[in-house]
């Protein structure tokens, strides 16, 4: 049986009932209820960013379960892991010229913040079909063509898989293209930690990614903020020795021991039970898709445990006691996990079996469009900015990306000139005010 060293240590400490003359300020006195198990870096508790004790042991357990050369924990979610991953890859970039990364346009705003901090330029990969701003279908052939024709190579390729609507990609093929061009493949797998434990292992690390992050809390029984940063078993670029220091650069010096305990305990669940539970969930998702098909509902997700219906009325599902992950007036998306009960699944099946008929509208065209970049992301992000109404923003330069969360995918990227096309999408997402650069500094 796999060990839980962090959980064991904290439970032992809580039972000792010591006088706590250390942080945190609640001193273990129940207020919310979890305080007795909420500690800091006391003697024996190890240090997340210099782990050589119980945290290192727990991270090694996670690494063995995911099949990596190294896995490290983050308590700052995939935001921390994404930025650490970018920094680690950026360290090997040629700094004599402006380094840039090739990235799928549906990158989360955490990616935008990361490249702004690093001063990195981005060349965007745009989707081959339009499913709005949440999806970005990218093929290995497209990446190969872009890299083959480039006069200057990026320092890495970055994609977001699964995308927010459950779209998958040929990571194995993309990784082979990256190997051909001697470039590391970085994957934002925030929504796919569970993919390593499905009937077919679809985890990016298993399919050839060099580094990837997982938001453990999104699909596994982990407290919010728990995340992994993984390095491939092959580790041909030597990333494994660098990622721990990189996470320290972007994380709080007071990481949550509650989150770390949940990551630690999740290791045992993965080892003992997760495959059985996910197999059950996959079977129920198949039943849901059959119910959708019987009602003529278009289902666009190819991710094993995400269901995305082309259906305009999320209020219908809420009225019958189901809260979706995401809805935008065209799609309603449901995230299942191994912890959804049979009753949960049956409720969603019944909802589709009894769904009101509707006439499909015209497919929205509010997807990504290439726009003029006037400033670099870093310049625009750090420039003095002001908030204006969206109708006043046409012709101005986007500062910090204004997004709805979910999906937290920038409609306009920092440094882009805002157009009428942007405005239409802002309004579709009920965004009424946006940050623009107050004084234009210079053009790219």
Buried (B, 14 or more C-beta within 10 A) or exposed (E): EBBBBBBEBBBEBBEEEEEBEEEBEBEBEEEEEEBBBBBBBBEEBBBBBEBEBBBBBBBBBBBEBBBBBBBBBBBBBBBBBBBBBBBBBBBBBEEEEEBBBBBBBBBBBBBBBBBBBBBBBBEBBBBEEBBBBBBBBBBBEBBBEBBEEEEEBBBBBBBBBBBBBBBBBBBBBBBBBBBEBEBBBBBBBBBBBBBBBBEEEBBBBBBBBBBBBBBBBBBBBBBEBBBBBBBBBEBEBEBBEBBBBBBBEBBEEEBBBBBBBBBBBBBBBBBEEBBEBBEBBBEBBEBBBEBBEEBEBEBBBBBBBBBBBBBBBBEBBEEEEBEBBBBBBBBBBBBBBBEBEEEBBEBBBEBBEEBEEEEEEEEBEBBBEEBEBBBBBBBBBBBEBEBBEBEBBEEBBBBBBBBBEBBBBBBBBBBBBBBEBBBBBBEBBEBEBBBBBEEBBEEE
